[in-house]
Amino acid sequence: MNILWFRRGLRLHDNPALLSAIENSKEFLALYIFDTTFQDAGYKPYHMYGFLLECLNDLNESFQSVGTKLHIFQGCPLEVFRHLRQSHCINKLCFIQDCEPIWHERDNAVKNLCLELDIEVYEHVAHTLWDPMDIIASNGGTPPLTYEMFVHVAMSVGDPPKPAADPEWKGVKFVSIEPFETNRFTLFDGVPTLGAVGVPENPVGCRNRKIIGGETNALKHFEIRLRAEETAFRSGFYQPNQARPDLLGPPLSLSAAISVGAMSVRLFYWKIHELFDKVNKGSPPAWLGITGQIIWRDYFYAMSRMNPKFDKEVDNPICLQIPWNENEELFEKWKNGQTGYPFIDAGMRQLNQEGWMHHSVRNAVAMFLTRGDLWLNWDIGAEYMAYQLVDSDWSVNSGNWMWVSSSAFERLLDCSVCINSVLYGKRLEPSGDYIRRYVPELANFEFEYIHEPWKAPIDIQRAANCIIGKDYPTRIVIHEEVLTRNQTWMKDFRRKFKETPAHCQPSSNSEVYKFFCLPDDSLPF
Ligand code: FAD
């Protein structure tokens, strides 16, 4: 029997592990395991788990349509495979690679068990465009430290592989196991509920998530996305989701499907390139970056590949150890959308209610928490956002937070480049309807004051039924004041950092120190 073990890669399209598992039409069994051993059992984010269960349900329906099912277990993966080995002769265990360090303990334990039980392991790279180890090997054994260097190295490695063929089910013998329970794991009868996998049903404040899971939904959504891309190409621009951010419409994003692998990054990349070729009669130059965002994703995966501390500041070799403040009260107000800055509060409340916010809003709230306003550590914000986001992704979330807080990836920080959430909000969503939707206390303010209600005279506040300081918080900081403070702190820190000789630097700063002190002309980009 060949086993296909779904972890991410929750799709039948572009799934080389699936093709491995059904080749030679051996007996075939597909399974998913809610892992209670290697994963943090308490870490069960509501939005992400709701989306995950929809993906598993869609996958199960796809398997039912060809005469089998997705077996969903909960427990220790080692116990599940050991049990299956007792009742079946297992030839192969096939899966798509999870390359981040957080999965290494689990996968090494399973590979060792397979060695002991004489089961062949087939691990396929398909969650990223390139194999991060190929990028690292081509860059002399360390990940490229800037995005530009990454693109240069990736181009030297070559184009990402094209998507794998669709599965041929003819002749495949399906194995089906009836639900059962032991004291070490459970095989569910079908797809479990949130409650069955330990996630509180509908916690307070969570409204309906707008991004629905499943490969079928993702591929339908991708068709709509491709039409938007074609319109953009014909109008002379690209990356429509970023070029023309829409904060009010249903998200046109596929990042949640990509984060669990219900949508193939390689299909995404190649379909957009083929479309560009069709519209422009020729391939785009590498620098044009029509799929730049998905390449940023691969860049962060390469950066995190050998760095188990990638999601933290302390002991993270590529991250500046910036002396951030600690202030639990300010952090709570940021998390709960109670900062007194309407655009920031709208973003955080949307995140808490729906598990989603547009990339532009993520930039704003992350900058506000770190070097823009509150001067708090990026990694506490990253941890909170990772828990709330429906597209939560360890490498991508951590990488973006380090990038926005200027803790890594770039050296020549122009400290004056900082988001003013009032001006940024006015530019991104001039009508104020985004704020009205998520900060209803302010709904009666006209455009003139809705982004900065503290400026409204008291009679306007009374007319809007919202007295600042009573019905809606006063600002927890004054942006113009803290910005000047933060810029001074950042400049002083980076100057002292560069002046401190290498042997006096904390060892964890080794990589980032080397990078920062490279002579400007030595960086090819
Ligand atoms: P598109 O423009 O359509 O991009 C296509 C795909 O590229 C996306 O679906 C996504 O997979 C990837 N992508 C897009 N932007 C980025 C980026 N800046 N970095 C890396 N990959 C990107 N994205 C996540 O998938 N999971 C996260 O946990 C996450 N946390 C973030 C935290 C912060 C503070 C910031 C600033 C960004 C974060 N992002 C994260 C990246 C980005 O915001 C989302 O991927 C984006 O909102 C998805 O929108 P889209 O699908 O319309 O992007």
Residues whose N, C-alpha, C, O or C-beta is under 5 A from the ligand:
A	BS01	FAD	N241 Q242 L252 S253 L254 S255 I258 S259 Q293 I294 W296 R297 M357 H358 H359 R362 N363 A366 L389 D391 S392 D393 V396 N397 N400 W401
